[in-house]
Amino acid sequence: MRFIAIFLFLVSISAKSLYDTCIEAVNYEAELPCLLQLNGFRRCKALSVTPEVHGKPYVCGVTNPNSKSAKLKIFLYGNSYAMRHYDGFKSGLSDYYSEFHMVAQGSCSIFSFANLPKWMCDRLHETGNAVIDDVKPDVVIVVQKTDHIIPFKNPPNETLDEATILSSETFQALANKTRLLLIVESNPSYRRQSILTNTDIPDGFKIPKDQCFINATSAARQLDPSWDRITASISNCSNCVALPMRDIFCNGPEGQCPMFTSDGEPLLCDATHAYTNLVKKIVPRIIDAIKTHLLYLV
């Protein structure tokens, strides 16, 4: 009996949850390409922050050698989500821009009222505003995760709560400096409670990749509080466009949000950040919005 108990104990401590197995699979499959993706924005100018707590803002700017046919100046703004979209947007939108710029900082949202002081996000906002004033972009694209920020974690208890009103002021200030402001819905994070089950998986057992997903209910619980506020906050902004992406992120059976394509290719670099395979799926919707709202410039 004692031998059986010891055996069961050893099995239990060597087992992994489905969550851990899925994350390991993503990390393994996407390690090299995601490193290249990271290097894309790390080559940009990184502004020093002292003391360095949550990172530093990255300032990127490229000109397009095909600028005779591509007319737009595009500016990407946000946190680490924007960083992970930088290379995919830079290549995917190259037929449309003469200049492509980014200012982004990990953890920080563009909402100065919402960030924690320890994140030191003032530099993001100061630099972002300075670059926008200098470049005068035709299109500003906001890509950011906000569900980790306290004012955006829970559903609004009224149509226009304080976070919605302050978000509206932020967006309107940006919209006044550009022809078109695009706000892109962020992909969900694959949190431990969001994976299909926490059933223990023995080491060495490879699960089918189609078992790695977040269900539609969990995705909605995570994304809706932020997205509902964002869509409400731009209701009176004539050149603001919210671009929903849930149908792209969550196109599996019953609205599941997969971590891999049907061919087994990773869509994420880790539990949170989009890999280029996922970013590529977003680009056509951005192009459609640009063509619809700035037809005379493309």
N, C-alpha and C positions, 0 to 999 in steps of 0.2 A: 504493500500500500504506500509506504514511504517512497519507494522508487517511482511509482506512478505519479505521486504528487510533485516530486522533483522534476520529472520529465515534463509534466504539464506546465510547471513554472518556467522551465527553460524555453519551451515553445512560446509561451505568452510574451516573454521579454524579447524574443527574436522576431516577433511578428510585426508587421507594419499595417497601418490603416490604409484604406483605399485612397484617402487624401494624400498621404505621404507617397504612396506608390505613383499616383498620377503626377504629383509635383516633380518627383524624381525623373519620371519619363519625359516631362516637358523640359526640365533642365538639361537632361542628357541629349535629347534630340536637337535642342535649339542653342546649345552652348556656344558653338563656334559662330554661327550666323548672328546670334544676338550680341556677341562680343564685337563683331564688325559693325553692327548697328550702333552700339555704344560708342565705338571709336569715331563714328560719323560726327556726333555732336561734341565729343571730347576734343576733337581737333579745333573746335571753335575757341574763342577767347573766353577763359574762365575768370571771372572777377573774384579777387581774393576777399574773403570774409573772415574777420577775426573777432572773437574766437569762432572757429569753424564748428558748427553744431550739426545742422541738417544738410550741409552742402553749400554750394555757391551758385549764383546765376551764371548761365552760359549765354553768350552773345554770339550769334552766328549770322553771317551775311555772305551770300554768293551772287554773282552776276551770271547771266545766261549768255553763252556765246551765240545763241540763236535769237538774240534780243530784237533783231529787226522784225521778226514775225511775232514774237511774244512781247506783249506790251505791259502787262500788269506788274505792279510791285505788291508782293504778298508778304504778310507778317504773321508768324506763328507765335502764340503767346500761351503760357500755362506753366504746369509743373512737370514732374517726371514723365507724365503721359505725353506731353508735347515733345519732350526729348526723344521718346521712343517712336514718335511719328515723323520726326524731322527728315530722316533719310528717305522714307517712303513717300512723303509729300514732295520732297525736293525733286525726286526722280519722276514721280507720277504726274506732277503738275508742270513739268518742264516746258511743255508746249505753250504755256500760258503766261509765264512770268519773265520779266527782264531782270528782276531782282527778287531774291527770296531771303527773308530774315527770320530769326527766332531769338526770343529772350525767354528763358525758362529756368526755374529753380525747383529742386526737389521739395516735396511736401507743400510748398506755397501755392495758394490759389491766387487769382488776380483780384480777389476780394480782400482789400486791406482790412476791412472790419472783422473778418472771420478768422484770420490766421493767429496761431499762438505766438506770443512774443519770442519764445525760445527758437522759433524757426528763422528769425531774422529776415523776414520777407520784405522789409522796406526797400532793400537794394533791388529786388525784383521789380517793384512798382516804379522806383525812380529810374531804373535803367530802361524798363519797358516804355515809359512815357517819353524818355529822351530819344530813344530810337524811333518811336512813332513820329514824334515831332520833326525829327531829322529826315526820315525816309519818306514820310507822307504816303503810306501805303494805300493802294486801291482796295485791297482786301485784307481784313484782319481775321484770322482763324483762331478761335479759342479752343484748346483741348486741355482738359484738366479733370482730375479726380477730386471730387468734393465731399463724398460721403464719409470721409474720415474727419471732417470738420464739424464741430459741435452744432452750429446753427443749421446744418443741412442733414443731420442724421435722422431726425424724426419727421413724420409728415406734418405739414403746416396745419395748425388748428384753426386757421382762418384763411380766406382767399389771399389776402395781402398781409402776411405777417412781416415783422421787422426785417428778417433776412431777405425776403422778396423785394421789399421796398429799397433796401440798400443795394441789392444786386442790380435793380433797375437803374439806380443812379450810376453804378459802375459801368454797366453796359452802354447807357446813354452817353456817358463821357467818352467812351471809346468810339461809339458810332459817330460822334461829332467830328472825329478825326479821320474818317475813312469813308469810302463810297459804300462798302458792304462789310458787315460784321457777321461772320458765321460762327455759331456756337455748336460744336460737335458733341453729341452724347457720348459719354465714356463707356468703355466696356466694363462688365462686372468683374470683381475680384473673386478668386476661387478660395474662399475661406473654408476653414475646417468643417464648419457646420453646413456648408453649402454643397459639398460633394455628395453624391448619391447615398452613401452609407459610410459609417465608420467601422464596418466589419473588419476584423483583423485579417490581414493577408500574410501568409507565411513568406519569409524571405525567399527570393528566387522565383516566386510565382508571378508570371507576367499576365496582367489582366488585359482584356481587350480595350483598346484606346477609346472605343465608343462608350465605355463606362465612365469616362472622365468628363464630367460636365456639371454645370450648375443648373438646377431646375428653374422653371419660369417663375415660380412663386418666390424663391429666394432672390432671384435677380431683380424682380419687381420691388421686393422689400428693401433691397440695397440701393437701387437706382432711382426709384420713383420720388422720394422726398426731395432730392436735388433737382431732378429733371422737371418736376411739377413747378417748383419755384422759378426755375430758369425760364420756362415757357411763359409763365405768368408775368415775369419781370420784363419781358420784351414786347408785351402785347401792344404797347403804344409807340414802339420804335419802328419807324418806317423802313430803315435800312438794316435791321437786325433779322437774321434768319436762324431759327433753331433747326438743326439737322438731326432727326432721330436716327439711331443706328441699331436699335434693339433687334429689328428683324434680320440684320446682318450678323450680329453677335449671337443671336439665339434662334438659329434656323434649324435646329434639330427637332426630332419627334416631340410633340407636346410642348414646343417652345423651349426645349433644352438649349443651353448655351455651351457648345462643345469646346474642349481644349485642343482638339485635333480635327483636321479635315477628314473627310471620308476616305482619303488616301493615306491617312496616318501622318500627315505633315503637321507640325506644331503651329498653333495660332497664337501662342503666348511664349514669352521668354521666361516667365516665372509665374507665381500665383496671381500676378496683377497686371504686368505690362504687356502690351501688344507686340507681337512679332510682325515682321514685314508682311507675312502671308495674310494677316488680318488687316493691316494698314492698307494693303492694296485693294481690299474689298471696299474700303471707305472712300477712296479717291474718286471713283466715278460719280458718287453722290455730290461731292464737293464741286466737281467740274460742271455737273448739271445745274447746281445753284449759281455758279459764276456765269454760265451761259444764259440762264434765265434772267438774272438781275443786272448783269453788266454786258448785255449782248453787244452793245456798241463798242466795247473795248476788247473783245476777243475775236 
